[in-house]
Amino acid sequence: MPLVTRQLASRLAGLEVNALVAAGTLPAAIFDDARVSASPTPIFDLNGEVLFHRVALRAKESVGMFADIAASPVFGDTLLRVSHGLVWDEKALIAAAEAAAKKQQRGFRYDTARFVAYSYPKVAVQFLAGNEEVAMIELGSWTPVPPARKRPRKEDEPPADFERWSLIEEYPRYKPAAGERRITEKIRQWEEIAPATGRFDPRVISSERFVKEFAAVTAFRVDTRRVAYGPRAGDHVPCYELQGQETSVWCVAASVQMILDFYRYNYDQTRIAADLGLGTLANPNGLPYTSDGLVVTVLEALTSNALDANMNTTPSWTEFRSEVRANRPLISFIPGHSRTVAGYTATTIFSWSTFRGLLVYDPWPPTTGVITQWENFDTSTYRRTFTAAVKLV
C-alpha cells in the first residue's frame, strides 16, 4: 500500500496549492476557484509500486493544471510539482495510447491500463494482459517505449533520453525510513493546522479563504524571481517561451533552442540537433552522456562566441537562484532528461513549511512541452547545469 492514499493525495494537493496561491507563489488569476479532483491518478514506478498521484485541478477556463503528490517515501516530501498548460484527462490519454498501440500491433488486446513513470518525470501508458506488459506508449509522442536494456551501472552514467528505468531502484533521494518520517511529519503538521474535521475545505482553491482561515498562524516570506525582459524591476516582464521537443530524444536540442531564443538567436530545432549530433527528424538519437560538453560548444558556436557557456557537474540551489537573479535562464539535466529553468521561489508559509521550487520549462511531452510552476527542488536529482552569459565588450 502506498504511503499516501489517493484520498489523502487529493486533500494534500488542495492544501499545498491553496497555500502557494495565498502566498502569491502561484498566480491567483490562474488557480483561484479551481476544483481539486477527488480521484487522483496513481502513477506507478517500473518496479510496480505507486510512485506519486497526479491530481487534476479543474478551472472554469480551459487551462490544464495538475499537482503531483508523492506516494512513495523515495521523495521525502509531499508536493513534487504544480504544472499548467497540459490537460490531464485519464480516459482521453488512455484512448489515445490505445489507438497508437493498435497501429503498432495487429490484434492488440489488453486487460488493464495504468500510467507509469517510465523515466521520471516522463509518463507512459502501460497495457497489461494478466501481469504481462503487451505495450507501453509514451504520452505525447504516442510511440512505444523501448524495452529495458542491460546497461552498465556506472556511477556517472545516467539513463538515455528515451529509456525506461526505475526511480525507486536507481535514484532514491532518501532511504525509505528517512523519507517516510519526513512525509509522515509533514502530513501531521498539516493535520494539526487544518484538520480534516475543521472548517477549511481544500477542494476549492481560494487564496482569500486560506488567508482568512489561517491568518493567526501564517507567516508568508516569499523570495521569487523569474527570468524576464530586463533585470530592472520596472520592466521585469516575463519574456521566456516554451519549446516542445520534436522527437522523443531531442530534449537537449529543445533546451538549447529555448536558451538561444531568449538571447534572440532563432535557430530551428533540426539545425541545433544536427550541430549536437542528434541525427534527423527521420532518424533521431539522443545525446550520449559522454558528450554533455557539446552543449557548451554549440551554445557558443551558434552565437559566434557572444555567449560564454559553462557546464556545472554539481548543481546547487545557490546556482539556480544566482543565475535567475542575474536574469539568465539555464539548462538543467536530470537523469534521462533535459529542461530549462527560468525562475525560482523560496516560500515560507508556516514555521515548518518552506518550499523551494524551480520554474521549469519542460520540452516533454513531445511537440507541446509543459511549464512546471513549481518543481520541488528538494525532491529532485540534478545532474548537470549549463549557464550562458553575454560576453562584455
Buried (B, 14 or more C-beta within 10 A) or exposed (E): EBBBBBEBBBBBBBBBBBBBBBBBBBEBEBBBBBBBBEEBBBBBBBEEBBBBBBBBBBBEEEBBBBBBBBBBBBBBBBBBBBBBBBBBEBEEBBEBBBEBBEEEEEEBEBEEBBBBBBBBBBBBBBBBEEEEBBBBBBBBBBBBBBEEEEEEEEEEEBBBBBBBBBBBEBBBBBEBEEBBBBBEEBBEBBBEBBEEEEEBBBBEBBBEBBBEBBEEEBEBEBEBBBBBEEEEEEEBEEBBEBBBBBBBBBBBBBBBBBBBBBBEBEBEBBEBBBBBEBBEEEEBBBBEBEBBEBBBEBBBEBBEEBBBBBBBEEBEBEBBBBBBEEBBBBBBBBBBBBBBBBBBBBBBBBEEBEBBBBBBBBBBBBBBBBBBBBBBBBBBBBBBBBBBBEEEE
